[in-house]
Amino acid sequence: MSAENTTGAASLHRDILTTLLPGFDGPVAPEWVLRRLRDGLGGVCLFGENIVDPEQLRALNESLRAANRDAVIAIDEEGGDVTRLFYDRGAPFPGNAVLGRIDELELTRRVAAEVGRALVATGCTVTFGPDVDVNANPDNPVIGVRSFGDDPELVARHSAAWVEGLQQTGIAASAKHFPGHGDTATDSHLALPVVDVPIETLRERELVPFRAAIAAGTRTIMTSHILIPQLDAEDPATLSPHILHSLLRGELGFEGVIVTDALDMKGASGVHGIPQAAVRALAAGCDLLCIGSKNTDAQLDDIVAAIAEAIESGLLPAERVREAAARVRALAATAPAVPAGPAAPEVIEPAHDDEEIARVVGSFEVSDATRERLASAAGIGTVVRIDTVANIAIGYSPWGPFAAEAVAASPSWLGRAELVTVAEGETIADPAALPGAVLVIGKDLHRHAFAREAIDALRAVRDDVVTVDMGWPSHDRGYADVATFGASRLLGDAVLAFVDGVLAPVAAR
């Protein structure tokens, strides 16, 4: 091989690496990650298991970007139920659904800017947010409160505000999940969802927030692993040239980085496997391939080999890979530097005063009958915690008042009540025997048969039961006496304050 050919092959190998965004296990970067970064790896995606505390994260990111100054350091920090910075204690932000219900654009910009400043302080460069899906289906198992709402225009204006607030800090946004994951009843982590609606519906609903995010300047857009037969009857959006090239690049005019949702999800690689999914995603028009979490050196060997073979065989044009790599490098070149030394705690975790908590409480949906039922109680004697299985995007981060109580300086009514936990396959042994008024707290209660059965059993023998749904409730609110539309730690603080506010006048009598 001539020197020119050798140089060309090395350059192409580096370009292939630049399109890849793996995850890894643990709080310290493995040597294989650092080596590949030195060879041109595009960056890494960080997950909860990679983070111990802000200073550890800053040091980790410093080591990653020392190996490759143009590395993309991406993280799933949505500022709500999906959090990585606060995976150990829950996020101190309200989350999209609450921001949509409050509907104050300046608040949305401010929250996004707070998220951005925390990411800058810890050395990250991209966050996979905002979620701009229109949550058209209340049974959606993977979006729900991650959405600003079910009204396309409301979602659009808050999506734009979030992008603007975040990107003013230097962190790049990633509007997701294109072309819209809101009208699904299947989790694409586990299977391939199908959204079989006319293109007119997509244009009037799903695409409206993406147009707004693009107009606001979002640097990246994340694809979804969903099948939309009216656009492409064979390939999910991540693997569809028509959806990515004709619709996103052509009709919507997006010129930034197209990043895949994680390719280890069944919706993307369940049929083809991750290496071939990577080839097909690049061919379809994706620029940066999020591989998943806890990836290995051997996995990357297989992916790089599959891409190189596809180029050699003519299935994947080398120019497509070079184009993708150039976009990734341009994205990385504008990232803020890793700050020297630890950030001030208030930058990482802004405090919230009573007025802000009250504004969140005001976004709750509560019937007058529920307030009367709580007000007539002598106090909360029992809290029934409904533990549903969290979707993979959220993971097992502490949530709601249980997260808030865990970090509180002094115990609240929650700490004084008897706690009963109910999970899948479990029931309440004697609902009538539980002491005091009963507060049931869970997420998406209507979607889980065991949760409905537990609540029905309580209601059958008691008239002092109040349910708090911290997910996205059903249209009839049948299992949501109180609907909070989120379960971040801040929402947990608000639940504690709400119950205190209802019970306080009773205690003063």
PEFENHU-V553427 format. One line per field, one symbol per residue. phi: phi as a letter, one per 20 degrees, with the letter a starting at -180 (. if undefined). A space follows every 50 residues. Layout:
# PEFENHU-V553427
phi: ???
This chain:
# PEFENHU-V553427
phi: .ffffffffffffffgffedcedbenecffffffffffeogfqbdecgfe cdagffffffffffeffbfefeddbedemafebdgdfebneecfnfffff ffldfffffffffffffffgfdnfccdeaefdfeffdfefecdlffefqd dgffffffffffgfffffeofeebfbdfepdedcdceffdaefcdecfff fffecfegffgfffffngfcceedececgfdbeddfggddfffeefefff femfdeeedefgfefffddfeenfgfffffffffpfdcdfeqdlfcffff gfffffffffffenfcfffffffffffffffffefffffenfefgfffcf ecefffffffgfefdcfffffffffeefqeecdeeeeeffffffmdfgcl ffffffdffbfdgffeefdcdccgndcegbgfeffmfddecaclgfecgf ffffffffffcbdddcddeeddffgelfccfcdemrcfffffgffgfffg ffegfffef
